[in-house]
């Protein structure tokens, strides 16, 4: 089975990944986590810096835009039919301008950084976090492994 991505580009950027690319990257996460046996739905909204800043302030109490925000449906689906609970992963809000700027700043290809941010967001939706050093280390290793499987370079090397 696989992840079906509903892609919405609400940013002003036109040079963004395709739905197929987001599905490829999302499926790679589920394969690595041995969770690819069923179909999942994922919303990916490409947002402006203003919308990212607003979401970041409202949901994380942090100022300014950020690269990716993950919104899990887990809590929202309590009491929903079992099939709905298992098939809806959540939403990713990815700020196109921030991702493109970070890729240039870090001298990475835009595609590699888009893949990284999608994988990072997907791992959050599957319960991974980086609040503590040990969690961050585990998450970074998993991100690197998945990216390597897809042919992308290690995202944290200088």
C-alpha positions in Angstrom: 0.0 0.0 0.0 1.1 3.6 0.0 0.6 7.2 1.1 -1.7 9.2 -1.0 -0.8 12.9 -0.7 -3.3 15.7 -1.1 -1.0 18.6 -2.2 -2.1 22.2 -2.0 0.3 25.0 -3.1 -0.8 28.1 -1.2 2.6 29.7 -1.5 3.8 32.0 -4.3 6.5 29.6 -5.4 6.0 27.6 -8.6 9.2 25.6 -8.5 8.0 23.1 -5.9 8.0 19.3 -5.8 5.2 17.3 -7.4 2.6 15.2 -5.6 4.5 12.2 -6.9 7.7 13.3 -5.2 5.9 14.0 -1.8 4.4 10.5 -2.1 7.8 8.9 -2.8 9.4 10.6 0.2 6.4 9.8 2.5 6.4 6.2 1.4 10.1 5.8 2.1 9.4 6.8 5.7 6.7 4.2 6.1 8.8 1.5 4.5 11.7 2.2 6.9 9.3 2.0 9.8 7.7 -1.2 8.5 4.3 0.6 8.3 3.7 0.3 4.6 1.1 -2.5 4.7 -1.9 -0.2 4.4 -3.0 2.9 2.6 -2.6 6.3 4.3 -3.7 9.8 3.5 -1.4 12.8 4.1 -2.2 16.5 3.5 0.7 18.6 2.3 0.1 22.4 2.2 2.9 24.6 0.9 2.5 27.9 2.7 3.8 31.4 2.5 6.2 32.8 5.1 3.3 34.8 6.6 1.1 31.7 7.0 3.9 29.7 8.4 4.7 32.4 10.9 1.0 32.5 11.9 0.8 28.8 12.3 4.1 28.7 14.2 2.8 31.4 16.6 -0.6 29.8 17.1 0.5 26.2 17.6 4.1 26.5 18.9 4.1 29.9 20.5 7.2 30.8 18.4 7.7 33.8 16.3 8.5 33.8 12.6 8.2 31.3 9.8 9.7 27.8 10.0 10.4 25.1 7.5 7.9 22.4 8.4 5.1 22.0 10.9 3.4 18.7 11.5 -0.2 18.3 12.6 -1.1 14.8 13.6 -4.7 13.6 13.5 -4.2 11.2 16.4 -5.9 13.3 19.1 -8.5 14.7 16.8 -9.7 11.2 15.8 -10.4 9.9 19.2 -13.9 8.4 19.0 -13.8 8.3 15.1 -14.3 5.0 13.3 -11.3 2.7 13.5 -10.7 2.8 9.7 -10.5 6.6 9.8 -8.0 6.5 12.7 -5.7 4.2 10.9 -5.7 5.9 7.5 -5.3 9.6 8.2 -1.7 10.5 9.0 -2.1 14.2 9.4 -1.0 17.4 7.6 2.4 19.0 6.9 2.6 22.7 6.5 5.8 23.4 4.6 7.0 26.9 4.0 8.3 27.0 0.5 10.4 30.2 0.9 12.1 28.9 4.1 12.9 25.5 2.5 14.4 27.2 -0.6 16.3 29.7 1.4 17.7 27.0 3.8 18.8 24.9 0.8 20.7 27.8 -0.7 22.2 28.8 2.7 23.3 25.2 3.4 24.5 24.6 -0.1 22.1 21.7 -0.7 20.0 21.0 -3.7 16.4 22.2 -3.3 15.1 18.7 -4.0 17.3 17.1 -1.3 16.1 19.7 1.2 12.4 19.3 0.3 12.9 15.5 0.7 14.5 16.1 4.1 11.8 18.4 5.4 9.1 16.0 4.2 10.8 13.0 5.9 11.3 15.1 9.0 7.6 16.1 9.2 6.5 12.5 8.5 8.6 11.2 11.3 6.9 13.7 13.6 3.5 12.4 12.5 4.7 8.8 13.3 5.6 9.9 16.9 9.3 10.9 16.6 10.5 14.1 18.3 13.7 16.0 19.0 13.0 17.6 22.3 16.0 15.9 24.0 19.4 15.1 22.6 18.9 11.4 22.6 15.6 11.8 20.6 17.2 14.3 18.2 20.1 11.9 17.6 17.8 9.0 16.9 15.6 11.1 14.6 18.6 12.5 12.7 20.0 9.0 12.1 16.7 7.8 10.8 16.3 10.8 8.5 19.8 10.3 7.2 19.2 6.6 6.6 15.9 7.2 4.7 17.5 10.0 2.6 20.4 7.7 1.8 18.0 5.0 0.6 16.5 7.6 -1.8 20.0 8.6 -3.1 20.3 11.9 -1.2 23.4 13.0 0.8 23.6 13.1 4.6 21.6 16.2 5.6 23.6 17.1 8.7 27.2 17.0 7.3 28.9 20.2 6.5 
